[in-house]
Amino acid sequence: MPRAGFDVARVRDAYPILREMAYFNTGTYGIMAEPVLAGYLQNIARFERRGMVESGSLHREIEASRERLAARINAQPEEIALTGNATDGVTYVAEGLSWSPGDEVIISDQEHPAMSYPWQYAAQRHGIILRRFAVDWDPRKSLEAIRALITPRTRLIGTSHVTSPYGVRLPVKEICALAHAHGALALVDGAQSFAVLPIDVREMGCDFFTGNGHKWLGGPKGTGFLYARRELMERLQPAYVGAGSEQSFSFETGLVLKPSGRRFEFGTRGFAVPASIGLALEWFDQLGWEAISARIQHLATYLKERLAALPGVELCTPPEWERSSGLVSFRVAGRNEQELQRQLEADHLYPRTLGPGSEKIRVSCALFNDESELDRLVECVRRFVGTPRSR
């Protein structure tokens, strides 16, 4: 049943593509609500048609977007760098801190390439020792796995808030506290939690938090952010800089970078893109962030209960909401996930596989989905389970 206070019909009307298909891949690419898209295209047209005449107003909208974004996660605007995606934020940390050979970094074994690739590259470049802890559905076991890897050389612990493949929610507040208790920094990748779960970086206690605008928020592709505590933002050294990075410059005294996240933002860019993050935030404000989270919780729980009742179907995502989020991953034991994906797409249902040979399908339960779409997906899986295996 629709959640009280959440107008499902109004929301779905804002995504006309849903008349043609059920879109279940928000965890990769979100789709944009029509009111947001209209404003975004208008911003692009303003800049492309009028150039410098509009640049000042777009810069003001960028700063307004930064302020709204900072307020949403309980940060200060100076602690926010606007990026192209969450991967940028991880890279700014991995390459912006100073390292010594033998320094150790701990990440999880369920990281997206957005986290694992930058840290592996940093290990190769700087002699960092990279360790990985095993994610468990039981948060206590995940914490125990991290604790077992900590040494006096541990400098940073990084983890996804919600893991990309299986939608497992990590105990990030406890992980951050554990890092600090051992003198290490804490980085949280919020790519799969921002705009799904409430985010309060002060309460979480993280030193760094990355997110994006193109997934669950349904903002422009090419938008993301890095939060860094103010004193740490000043420590991050950009790999490259340009006009806009500077607080002051002369050939006599040198270049002094801005002490805020703006040190990472420079040069001529598509200013209409970050300026339009505020449009997506405004859309969520209108719908209600708590109502959106409750809706996603309801849909994810609804789907998990029905998939778990099918013979031969194994959930790869914790059933409890407190240990999961809007991602629901499952497998049909011994069956080819590509074949199932083809059957789903033939019924105009679009989740994603977790890679060839994984046997796993991942479904993103977004604010615009409804129960009838999930029922169609479950029915398609039921038919697939009942069909003979292909040879």
C-alpha positions as CSV (number, residue, x, y, z in Angstrom):
1,M,0.0,0.0,0.0
2,P,1.2,3.6,-0.6
3,R,2.8,5.2,2.4
4,A,0.7,7.9,4.0
5,G,1.8,11.4,3.1
6,F,3.6,10.2,-0.1
7,D,1.7,10.9,-3.3
8,V,2.8,7.9,-5.5
9,A,0.7,9.0,-8.5
10,R,2.2,12.5,-8.5
11,V,5.7,11.2,-8.2
12,R,5.2,8.6,-11.0
13,D,3.7,11.3,-13.3
14,A,7.0,13.1,-13.0
15,Y,8.8,10.2,-14.6
16,P,6.9,9.5,-17.9
17,I,9.3,6.8,-19.0
18,L,7.6,4.6,-16.4
19,R,4.7,4.2,-18.8
20,E,7.0,2.2,-21.0
21,M,9.2,0.3,-18.5
22,A,10.0,-0.4,-14.9
23,Y,13.3,1.1,-14.1
24,F,15.3,-0.7,-11.4
25,N,18.8,0.6,-11.9
26,T,18.9,3.9,-9.9
27,G,21.9,2.5,-8.0
28,T,23.9,3.0,-11.3
29,Y,22.2,5.8,-13.1
30,G,19.2,7.7,-11.6
31,I,16.5,9.1,-13.9
32,M,15.5,12.7,-13.6
33,A,12.1,14.0,-12.7
34,E,10.5,16.2,-15.3
35,P,10.4,19.4,-13.2
36,V,14.2,18.9,-12.5
37,L,14.9,18.2,-16.1
38,A,13.0,21.3,-17.3
39,G,15.0,23.6,-15.0
40,Y,18.3,21.8,-15.9
41,L,17.8,22.2,-19.6
42,Q,16.9,25.8,-19.1
43,N,20.1,26.4,-17.2
44,I,22.1,24.8,-20.0
45,A,20.3,26.9,-22.6
46,R,20.9,30.1,-20.6
47,F,24.7,29.5,-20.5
48,E,25.1,28.2,-24.0
49,R,23.0,31.0,-25.5
50,R,24.1,34.0,-23.4
51,G,27.6,33.0,-22.2
52,M,29.2,35.5,-19.8
53,V,25.9,37.3,-19.4
54,E,24.6,34.3,-17.4
55,S,27.9,33.1,-15.8
56,G,27.4,35.3,-12.7
57,S,23.9,34.0,-12.0
58,L,25.0,30.4,-12.5
59,H,27.9,30.9,-10.1
60,R,25.4,32.2,-7.5
61,E,23.2,29.1,-8.1
62,I,26.3,26.9,-7.7
63,E,26.9,28.4,-4.3
64,A,23.3,28.1,-3.4
65,S,23.4,24.4,-4.4
66,R,26.5,24.0,-2.2
67,E,24.8,25.6,0.8
68,R,21.7,23.4,0.4
69,L,23.8,20.3,0.0
70,A,25.9,21.1,3.0
71,A,22.8,21.8,5.1
72,R,21.4,18.4,4.1
73,I,24.3,16.5,5.5
74,N,25.0,18.9,8.5
75,A,28.2,20.4,7.1
76,Q,29.5,23.8,6.4
77,P,29.6,25.1,2.7
78,E,33.4,25.5,3.0
79,E,33.7,21.8,3.8
80,I,32.1,20.8,0.4
81,A,33.9,20.3,-2.8
82,L,31.6,19.9,-5.8
83,T,32.9,17.1,-8.0
84,G,32.0,15.1,-11.0
85,N,31.1,12.0,-9.1
86,A,31.8,10.1,-5.9
87,T,35.0,8.6,-7.4
88,D,36.5,12.1,-7.7
89,G,36.0,12.6,-3.9
90,V,37.7,9.3,-3.0
91,T,40.6,10.2,-5.4
92,Y,41.0,13.7,-3.8
93,V,41.5,12.0,-0.5
94,A,43.7,9.2,-1.7
95,E,46.0,11.5,-3.7
96,G,45.6,14.6,-1.6
97,L,47.0,13.3,1.7
98,S,50.7,12.8,2.2
99,W,51.8,9.1,2.6
100,S,54.9,7.3,3.6
101,P,55.8,3.8,2.4
102,G,54.3,1.2,4.8
103,D,51.3,3.4,5.8
104,E,48.3,1.2,5.9
105,V,44.7,1.7,4.6
106,I,41.8,-0.6,5.4
107,I,38.8,-0.9,3.0
108,S,36.0,-3.5,2.7
109,D,35.9,-6.5,0.4
110,Q,32.7,-5.2,-1.2
111,E,33.9,-1.9,-2.6
112,H,32.8,-0.4,-5.9
113,P,35.8,0.4,-8.2
114,A,35.1,4.0,-7.1
115,M,36.8,3.1,-3.8
116,S,38.9,0.1,-4.7
117,Y,40.7,1.5,-7.8
118,P,41.9,4.8,-6.3
119,W,43.2,3.1,-3.2
120,Q,44.9,0.3,-5.2
121,Y,46.5,3.0,-7.4
122,A,47.6,5.0,-4.3
123,A,49.2,1.8,-3.0
124,Q,51.1,1.3,-6.2
125,R,52.2,5.0,-6.3
126,H,53.0,5.6,-2.7
127,G,53.9,2.3,-1.1
128,I,50.7,2.1,0.9
129,I,49.8,-1.3,2.3
130,L,46.1,-1.9,1.4
131,R,44.1,-4.3,3.6
132,R,40.5,-5.5,3.2
133,F,38.0,-6.5,5.8
134,A,35.2,-9.0,5.1
135,V,31.7,-7.4,5.2
136,D,29.2,-9.4,7.2
137,W,25.4,-9.0,7.6
138,D,26.1,-8.9,11.3
139,P,27.6,-5.4,12.0
140,R,29.5,-6.8,15.0
141,K,31.4,-9.2,12.8
142,S,32.3,-6.5,10.4
143,L,33.7,-4.4,13.2
144,E,35.6,-7.4,14.5
145,A,37.1,-8.0,11.1
146,I,38.3,-4.3,10.9
147,R,39.7,-4.5,14.4
148,A,41.8,-7.5,13.5
149,L,43.5,-5.6,10.7
150,I,44.4,-2.5,12.6
151,T,48.1,-1.9,13.4
152,P,50.1,1.1,14.6
153,R,50.7,1.9,10.9
154,T,46.9,2.2,10.1
155,R,46.3,5.7,8.8
156,L,42.8,5.5,7.3
157,I,39.8,3.2,7.3
158,G,37.5,3.6,4.3
159,T,34.2,1.9,3.7
160,S,31.0,2.2,1.7
161,H,28.0,3.3,3.9
162,V,25.9,0.8,1.8
163,T,27.8,-1.7,-0.3
164,S,27.2,-1.5,-4.1
165,P,26.9,-5.2,-4.9
166,Y,24.6,-6.4,-2.1
167,G,23.2,-3.3,-0.4
168,V,24.6,-4.2,3.0
169,R,24.5,-1.2,5.4
170,L,27.7,-0.9,7.4
171,P,27.9,0.5,11.0
172,V,29.7,3.6,9.8
173,K,29.4,5.5,13.1
174,E,31.1,2.7,15.0
175,I,33.7,2.3,12.2
176,C,34.6,6.0,12.4
177,A,34.9,5.8,16.2
178,L,37.1,2.8,15.8
179,A,39.4,4.6,13.4
180,H,39.7,7.6,15.6
181,A,40.4,5.4,18.7
182,H,43.5,4.2,16.8
183,G,44.6,7.6,15.5
184,A,43.4,6.9,12.0
185,L,41.1,8.9,9.7
186,A,37.7,7.7,8.5
187,L,36.3,7.9,4.9
188,V,32.7,6.9,4.1
189,D,31.5,6.4,0.5
190,G,27.9,7.5,0.5
191,A,27.2,6.8,-3.2
192,Q,24.4,4.3,-2.3
193,S,23.1,6.0,0.8
194,F,22.8,9.7,0.0
195,A,19.2,10.5,-0.8
196,V,18.1,7.2,0.6
197,L,19.1,7.4,4.3
198,P,19.4,10.4,6.6
199,I,23.1,11.6,6.5
200,D,24.6,13.7,9.3
201,V,28.3,13.8,9.0
202,R,28.7,15.3,12.5
203,E,26.7,12.5,14.1
204,M,28.4,9.9,11.9
205,G,31.8,11.2,13.0
206,C,33.5,10.7,9.6
207,D,36.4,12.8,8.4
208,F,35.5,12.5,4.8
209,F,32.2,11.6,3.0
210,T,31.7,11.2,-0.7
211,G,28.5,11.2,-2.6
212,N,26.9,11.9,-6.0
213,G,23.9,13.6,-7.6
214,H,23.3,11.2,-10.4
215,K,22.0,8.1,-8.6
216,W,19.3,8.2,-5.9
217,L,18.9,12.0,-6.0
218,G,18.2,12.0,-9.7
219,G,20.3,15.0,-10.4
220,P,22.5,15.8,-13.4
221,K,25.1,13.2,-14.5
222,G,28.5,14.6,-13.7
223,T,27.6,15.8,-10.2
224,G,29.1,14.7,-6.9
225,F,30.6,16.0,-3.8
226,L,33.3,15.5,-1.2
227,Y,32.8,16.5,2.4
228,A,36.0,17.0,4.4
229,R,36.3,18.5,7.9
230,R,37.5,22.0,7.5
231,E,40.9,21.5,8.9
232,L,41.4,18.3,6.8
233,M,40.1,20.1,3.6
234,E,43.0,22.5,4.0
235,R,45.4,19.5,4.2
236,L,44.2,17.9,0.9
237,Q,46.6,18.9,-1.9
238,P,45.0,18.8,-5.4
239,A,46.9,17.0,-8.1
240,Y,46.2,19.9,-10.4
241,V,44.8,23.4,-10.1
242,G,43.7,26.4,-12.1
243,A,41.9,29.7,-12.1
244,G,39.4,29.5,-9.2
245,S,41.6,27.3,-7.0
246,E,43.5,30.3,-5.6
247,Q,43.1,32.4,-2.6
248,S,46.0,34.5,-3.8
249,F,48.7,34.4,-6.5
250,S,51.7,36.2,-7.6
251,F,55.0,35.1,-9.1
252,E,56.8,36.7,-6.2
253,T,54.8,35.2,-3.3
254,G,53.5,32.0,-5.0
255,L,50.1,30.4,-5.1
256,V,48.0,30.1,-2.0
257,L,45.0,27.7,-2.4
258,K,41.6,28.4,-1.0
259,P,41.1,26.8,2.4
260,S,37.7,25.4,1.3
261,G,36.6,22.7,-1.1
262,R,36.6,25.3,-3.9
263,R,40.4,24.6,-4.3
264,F,39.3,21.6,-6.4
265,E,37.0,23.7,-8.6
266,F,38.6,25.7,-11.4
267,G,38.6,26.7,-15.0
268,T,35.8,27.0,-17.5
269,R,33.3,24.1,-16.8
270,G,29.7,23.3,-17.6
271,F,28.5,25.7,-14.9
272,A,24.9,24.7,-15.5
273,V,25.6,21.2,-14.3
274,P,26.5,21.9,-10.6
275,A,24.1,24.8,-10.6
276,S,21.3,22.4,-11.2
277,I,22.0,20.1,-8.1
278,G,19.8,22.5,-6.2
279,L,16.8,21.7,-8.5
280,A,17.1,18.0,-7.5
281,L,17.4,18.9,-3.9
282,E,14.3,21.1,-4.2
283,W,12.3,18.3,-5.7
284,F,13.2,16.1,-2.7
285,D,12.3,18.9,-0.4
286,Q,8.9,19.1,-1.9
287,L,8.3,15.4,-1.6
288,G,9.8,15.1,1.9
289,W,13.1,13.4,2.6
290,E,11.7,11.3,5.4
291,A,8.7,10.3,3.2
292,I,11.1,9.2,0.4
293,S,13.2,7.1,2.8
294,A,10.1,5.5,4.2
295,R,8.8,4.8,0.7
296,I,12.1,3.1,-0.3
297,Q,12.1,1.1,2.9
298,H,8.6,-0.1,2.2
299,L,9.4,-1.1,-1.4
300,A,12.7,-2.9,-0.6
301,T,11.0,-4.8,2.3
302,Y,8.1,-5.7,0.0
303,L,10.4,-7.1,-2.7
304,K,12.6,-9.0,-0.3
305,E,9.6,-10.8,1.4
306,R,8.3,-11.9,-2.0
307,L,11.6,-13.0,-3.4
308,A,12.4,-15.0,-0.3
309,A,9.2,-16.9,-0.7
310,L,10.2,-18.3,-4.1
311,P,11.9,-21.7,-4.2
312,G,15.5,-21.6,-5.4
313,V,15.9,-17.9,-4.9
314,E,18.5,-16.7,-2.4
315,L,18.6,-13.2,-1.1
316,C,22.1,-11.6,-1.0
317,T,20.9,-8.5,0.9
318,P,20.0,-8.5,4.6
319,P,16.2,-8.7,5.2
320,E,16.2,-6.1,8.0
321,W,16.0,-2.5,6.9
322,E,18.4,-1.4,9.6
323,R,21.1,-3.5,7.9
324,S,20.2,-2.7,4.3
325,S,18.8,0.1,2.0
326,G,17.2,0.5,-1.4
327,L,19.3,-2.2,-3.1
328,V,18.1,-5.7,-3.2
329,S,20.3,-8.4,-4.7
330,F,19.4,-12.0,-5.2
331,R,20.4,-15.1,-7.1
332,V,18.7,-18.2,-8.6
333,A,21.1,-20.9,-7.6
334,G,22.9,-22.5,-10.5
335,R,21.2,-20.4,-13.1
336,N,22.6,-17.9,-15.6
337,E,21.9,-14.3,-14.5
338,Q,22.3,-13.1,-18.1
339,E,19.4,-15.4,-19.2
340,L,17.3,-14.1,-16.4
341,Q,18.2,-10.5,-17.3
342,R,17.1,-11.1,-20.9
343,Q,13.7,-12.4,-19.7
344,L,13.3,-9.5,-17.4
345,E,14.1,-7.0,-20.1
346,A,11.6,-8.8,-22.5
347,D,9.0,-7.9,-19.9
348,H,10.3,-4.3,-19.9
349,L,11.8,-4.7,-16.4
350,Y,15.3,-3.2,-16.1
351,P,17.4,-4.1,-13.1
352,R,21.1,-5.0,-13.6
353,T,23.3,-8.1,-13.2
354,L,26.4,-8.1,-11.0
355,G,28.6,-9.3,-13.7
356,P,29.0,-12.4,-15.9
357,G,29.1,-15.6,-13.9
358,S,27.9,-13.9,-10.7
359,E,24.4,-15.5,-10.9
360,K,23.2,-12.3,-9.2
361,I,20.6,-9.6,-10.1
362,R,20.5,-6.2,-8.3
363,V,17.2,-4.3,-8.1
364,S,17.2,-0.6,-7.0
365,C,13.9,0.2,-5.3
366,A,13.6,4.0,-5.9
367,L,11.0,6.6,-4.9
368,F,9.2,6.3,-8.2
369,N,8.8,2.5,-8.3
370,D,5.5,0.9,-7.1
371,E,4.3,-2.5,-5.9
372,S,2.8,-3.5,-9.3
373,E,6.2,-3.2,-10.9
374,L,7.8,-5.4,-8.2
375,D,5.0,-7.9,-8.5
376,R,5.8,-8.2,-12.2
377,L,9.5,-8.7,-11.5
378,V,8.7,-11.4,-8.9
379,E,6.4,-13.2,-11.3
380,C,9.0,-13.1,-14.0
381,V,11.6,-14.6,-11.6
382,R,9.0,-17.3,-10.6
383,R,8.5,-18.3,-14.2
384,F,12.3,-18.4,-14.7
385,V,12.7,-20.7,-11.7
386,G,10.1,-23.0,-13.2
387,T,11.7,-23.2,-16.7
388,P,14.3,-25.9,-17.6
389,R,17.9,-24.9,-17.7
390,S,19.3,-24.0,-21.1
391,R,22.1,-26.3,-22.3
